[in-house]
Amino acid sequence: MSRNLRFSRRTTFAVAVTAVVATVLTACSGGSSDTKDAAPVAGGNAGTLNLYAYSVAKSAYDSVIPAFNKTDAGKGVQFQASYGASGDQSRKVKDGAEADVVSFSVEPDITRLVDSGQIDPSWNADADKGVPFGSVVVIAVRKGNPKGIKDWDDLLKPGISVVTPNPFSSGSAKWNLLAPYAVKSDGGKNPQAGLDYLTQLLTHVRVQPASGRDATQTFLQGTGDVLISYENEAITSERNGDPIEHFVPDSTFRIDNPVAVLKNAKNAKQAVAFKDFLYTKDGQTAFATAGFRPVDPGVAAQFTKDFPAPQKLYTIDDLGGWKKVDKDLFTPNTGSVAQIYDKATK
């Protein structure tokens, strides 16, 4: 088995699961791409943790938070959770939204808070690099796959309409574009080939939902033939009985979803305990049962039969890491993908 297909605690998240429950809560300001629990989750008097997370992570935390509350460290801890597009959530915290723990789609949304002095630069110094769970990029289609979509090339067929969120508000959109970019560029070895594919792909994107959750809802409401999505998000929809199905392409991209504690967390002790719980067997199992791939190989081994492994799984490291990728591809006005995106969506 190649190194890219080996999921370990140190360098990757493990192949995991398909059992999924939960629907996404709506409330708070900003509409469906910015949802917040109307009241603290769970009861008790051990303090309240403010969790700011990206939208599709709600199904994970619906399982993880109750599991944490069953532990001695989590007994009585309440949660005020806000869910929205990852980039938007990060900017809100940077601008003063009170948060104890953040759970974002992409590392740059954590880096923004490191640069602002709100998160310690050593946040990802642990063996798992600050990533307790993740997923892979998949292709979702209408039930029965009426358009016969089988791989990335099929998304470029005449008349095919693709749904994927806006990469400048949504972390999932960056992953969604990086998957075919990595595949077509052979892991960044031929960048122009990857950019040429994205240039064609973006002409098939008709709408720009703000978040991964909004993109799913847009697709379920009848827009588009294909949805590029997180694996866990597609599984959630299928388990909810939505008329879609998904497949893991033979070559795709690994999604790493980072978590960090704020330096000025009002309930720092509980916040650190919660973050640490995410890596425990119970925490990892909760992620797995919610459809996310855990980093603990022992937990992952219990779910490997349920989760297909792609033949080739690219990672952000294959493309030079997030600092390079964000600068070269996604910087507004100057990044290669940003320029393609602007031209395609004008």
C-alpha positions in Angstrom: 0.0 0.0 0.0 1.4 3.4 -0.9 2.1 6.0 1.7 -0.8 8.2 0.6 -3.2 5.4 1.2 -1.9 4.7 4.7 -3.8 6.6 7.3 -1.8 7.0 10.6 -2.1 9.2 13.6 1.1 11.1 12.7 0.6 12.0 9.1 -2.9 11.4 8.1 -6.4 10.7 9.3 -7.6 7.1 9.2 -10.1 5.4 6.9 -13.2 5.2 9.0 -17.0 5.0 8.8 -20.3 5.6 7.1 -22.8 5.6 9.9 -24.2 9.1 10.1 -27.0 10.9 11.9 -28.0 14.6 12.4 -29.4 17.5 10.5 -28.1 21.0 10.6 -29.5 23.5 13.0 -30.6 27.0 11.8 -30.7 30.1 13.9 -28.7 33.2 14.7 -28.0 36.0 12.2 -26.8 35.5 8.7 -29.1 32.8 7.5 -28.3 29.2 6.8 -24.6 29.7 6.3 -24.4 31.2 9.8 -26.2 29.1 12.3 -26.0 29.1 16.1 -27.6 27.0 18.8 -30.4 29.0 20.3 -29.5 27.7 23.8 -26.5 26.0 25.3 -26.1 22.3 24.4 -26.3 20.0 27.5 -27.0 21.1 31.0 -24.9 21.7 34.1 -23.0 24.3 36.1 -19.4 23.6 35.0 -19.3 26.6 32.6 -20.1 27.2 29.0 -17.8 26.7 26.0 -18.3 28.9 22.9 -17.6 26.7 19.9 -17.2 28.3 16.4 -17.1 25.7 13.7 -17.6 25.3 10.0 -21.1 24.4 8.9 -20.9 20.7 8.0 -19.1 19.9 11.3 -22.4 20.2 13.1 -23.3 16.5 12.5 -19.9 15.6 14.1 -20.4 17.8 17.2 -24.0 16.6 17.6 -22.3 13.2 18.5 -19.1 14.4 20.1 -20.5 16.9 22.6 -22.8 14.4 24.3 -19.9 11.9 24.5 -17.7 14.6 26.1 -20.5 15.4 28.6 -20.4 11.8 29.8 -16.8 12.1 30.9 -15.6 13.5 34.3 -14.0 16.4 32.5 -17.1 17.2 30.5 -19.8 16.7 33.2 -22.0 19.7 33.4 -20.2 21.7 30.6 -22.6 23.5 28.3 -21.9 24.5 24.7 -22.9 27.6 22.8 -22.1 26.5 19.2 -22.0 28.6 16.1 -21.8 27.0 12.6 -21.2 28.7 9.3 -18.8 29.0 6.4 -15.3 28.4 7.7 -13.7 31.6 6.4 -16.6 33.7 7.6 -16.4 32.1 11.0 -12.7 32.7 11.3 -13.1 36.4 10.4 -15.9 36.8 13.0 -13.6 35.4 15.7 -10.8 37.6 14.5 -13.1 40.6 14.7 -14.1 39.9 18.3 -16.7 37.1 18.4 -16.2 35.4 21.7 -14.9 31.9 21.2 -13.2 29.3 23.4 -12.7 26.6 20.7 -12.6 26.8 17.0 -13.1 24.0 14.5 -12.5 25.1 10.9 -12.4 23.5 7.5 -8.9 24.6 6.5 -5.7 25.5 8.3 -5.5 29.1 6.9 -8.6 29.9 8.9 -6.7 29.0 12.1 -3.6 30.8 10.8 -5.6 34.0 10.6 -6.1 33.8 14.3 -2.5 32.9 15.0 -1.5 36.0 13.1 -4.0 38.1 15.1 -2.5 36.8 18.3 -5.6 34.9 19.4 -4.2 31.4 19.0 -0.8 30.2 20.1 1.6 29.5 17.2 2.2 26.0 18.7 -1.5 25.0 18.3 -0.5 22.3 15.8 2.7 21.0 17.5 1.1 17.7 18.6 1.5 14.4 16.7 -1.7 14.9 14.8 -0.8 18.5 13.8 -4.0 19.9 15.4 -6.2 17.7 13.2 -8.5 15.3 15.1 -10.7 14.3 12.2 -11.2 14.8 8.4 -12.8 13.5 5.3 -12.2 13.1 1.5 -13.6 15.0 -1.5 -16.3 13.0 -3.2 -18.7 13.5 -6.1 -22.4 13.4 -5.3 -25.1 12.9 -7.9 -28.9 12.6 -8.2 -30.3 9.2 -7.1 -29.7 6.7 -9.8 -27.0 8.8 -11.3 -29.1 9.8 -14.4 -26.2 11.7 -16.0 -23.8 8.7 -15.7 -21.1 10.6 -13.8 -18.2 8.4 -13.1 -15.1 10.5 -12.7 -13.7 14.0 -12.7 -13.7 14.2 -16.5 -17.4 13.6 -16.6 -18.0 17.0 -14.8 -16.8 18.7 -18.0 -19.4 17.1 -20.3 -21.6 19.5 -22.2 -24.7 20.5 -20.2 -23.5 19.3 -16.9 -24.1 21.8 -14.1 -21.9 21.6 -11.0 -22.6 22.8 -7.5 -19.7 23.8 -5.2 -19.4 26.7 -2.7 -17.5 29.9 -3.0 -13.8 29.3 -2.1 -13.5 32.8 -0.6 -16.1 32.1 2.1 -16.0 28.3 2.4 -13.2 26.0 3.3 -14.9 23.1 1.7 -14.8 24.9 -1.6 -11.0 25.1 -1.5 -10.8 21.3 -0.8 -13.3 20.7 -3.6 -11.2 22.6 -6.1 -7.9 21.2 -4.9 -9.0 17.6 -5.5 -9.3 17.8 -9.3 -6.4 20.3 -9.4 -4.2 17.8 -7.7 -5.4 14.9 -9.8 -4.9 16.8 -13.1 -1.6 18.3 -12.1 -0.2 15.0 -10.8 0.1 16.3 -7.3 1.3 19.8 -8.4 4.0 18.5 -10.8 2.2 20.1 -13.8 0.3 23.1 -12.3 -0.9 24.3 -15.7 -2.8 21.1 -16.4 -4.6 21.5 -13.1 -5.4 25.1 -13.8 -6.6 24.2 -17.3 -9.1 21.7 -15.8 -10.4 24.2 -13.2 -10.8 26.8 -16.0 -13.2 24.4 -17.7 -14.8 23.1 -14.5 -15.7 26.6 -13.3 -17.7 27.3 -16.5 -20.0 24.5 -15.3 -20.5 26.1 -11.9 -23.8 28.1 -12.0 -24.2 29.2 -8.4 -21.9 30.1 -5.5 -23.3 29.0 -2.1 -21.5 30.5 0.9 -20.8 27.2 2.6 -20.6 23.4 2.2 -24.0 23.1 4.0 -25.5 25.7 1.8 -24.2 23.9 -1.3 -25.8 20.7 -0.2 -29.1 22.4 0.4 -28.9 24.1 -3.0 -28.4 20.8 -4.7 -31.2 19.1 -2.7 -33.5 21.9 -3.9 -32.9 20.9 -7.5 -30.0 23.0 -8.7 -27.3 21.2 -10.6 -26.5 17.7 -11.8 -23.4 17.2 -9.6 -22.3 18.3 -6.1 -18.7 18.3 -5.1 -18.7 17.7 -1.4 -17.2 16.3 1.8 -17.7 12.6 2.1 -19.3 13.0 5.5 -21.7 15.6 4.2 -22.9 13.3 1.4 -23.3 10.4 3.8 -25.3 12.6 6.1 -27.7 13.5 3.3 -28.0 9.8 2.3 -28.8 8.7 5.8 -31.4 11.5 6.1 -33.1 9.9 3.1 -32.3 12.6 0.6 -32.4 11.5 -3.1 -28.7 11.6 -3.8 -25.8 9.2 -3.9 -22.1 9.7 -3.9 -18.8 8.0 -4.8 -15.2 8.4 -3.9 -13.3 9.0 -7.1 -10.3 6.8 -7.8 -8.1 9.8 -7.3 -9.1 12.5 -4.8 -7.9 14.7 -1.9 -7.6 14.2 1.8 -9.4 16.8 3.9 -7.8 17.8 7.3 -10.1 19.7 9.6 -8.1 21.6 12.4 -9.2 22.4 15.9 -7.6 24.9 18.3 -8.2 26.6 21.7 -8.2 30.4 21.9 -5.5 32.0 24.1 -8.1 34.1 25.8 -10.7 31.4 26.3 -12.8 32.3 29.3 -13.1 28.6 30.3 -9.6 27.5 29.3 -9.5 24.4 31.4 -12.7 23.0 30.0 -11.7 24.1 26.5 -8.4 22.2 26.6 -10.2 19.2 28.1 -12.7 19.2 25.2 -9.9 19.5 22.6 -8.0 16.6 24.3 -11.2 14.5 24.3 -11.5 14.8 20.6 -8.4 12.5 20.3 -9.6 9.9 22.8 -11.1 6.6 21.7 -14.6 7.8 22.6 -14.1 11.1 20.8 -12.7 9.4 17.8 -15.6 6.9 17.7 -18.1 9.7 17.9 -16.5 11.3 14.8 -16.5 8.0 13.1 -20.2 7.4 13.8 -20.9 10.8 12.4 -19.3 10.0 9.1 -15.9 11.7 9.6 -12.6 9.9 9.2 -10.8 9.7 12.6 -7.0 10.0 13.1 -6.8 7.1 15.5 -5.9 4.0 13.5 -7.3 1.7 16.2 -10.7 3.3 15.9 -10.4 3.5 12.1 -9.7 -0.2 11.9 -13.3 -0.8 13.2 -14.8 1.0 10.2 -12.5 0.2 7.3 -15.1 -2.1 5.6 -17.5 0.7 5.5 -15.2 3.3 4.0 -13.8 2.9 0.4 -10.1 3.8 0.0 -9.3 5.7 -3.2 -6.5 4.4 -5.4 -4.7 7.7 -5.0 -5.2 10.1 -2.2 -3.4 13.5 -2.5 -2.7 15.7 0.5 -2.1 19.4 1.0 1.6 18.5 1.6 1.8 17.1 -2.0 1.1 20.6 -3.2 3.6 22.3 -0.9 1.5 23.0 2.2 -1.2 25.5 3.0 1.1 28.6 3.1 2.1 28.0 -0.5 -1.3 26.8 -1.8 -3.1 29.8 -0.3 -0.6 32.3 -1.6 -0.2 30.8 -5.1 -3.8 29.7 -5.7 -6.3 31.5 -3.5 -5.0 34.9 -2.8 -7.7 37.3 -4.0 -6.8 39.0 -7.3 -3.3 37.4 -7.6 -3.8 33.7 -6.9 -4.1 31.5 -10.0 -7.4 29.9 -9.0 -8.7 33.2 -7.7 -8.2 34.8 -11.1 -9.8 31.8 -12.9 -12.7 32.0 -10.5 -13.2 35.7 -11.0 -13.3 35.4 -14.8 -15.7 32.4 -14.7 -18.2 34.0 -12.3 -18.4 37.5 -13.8 
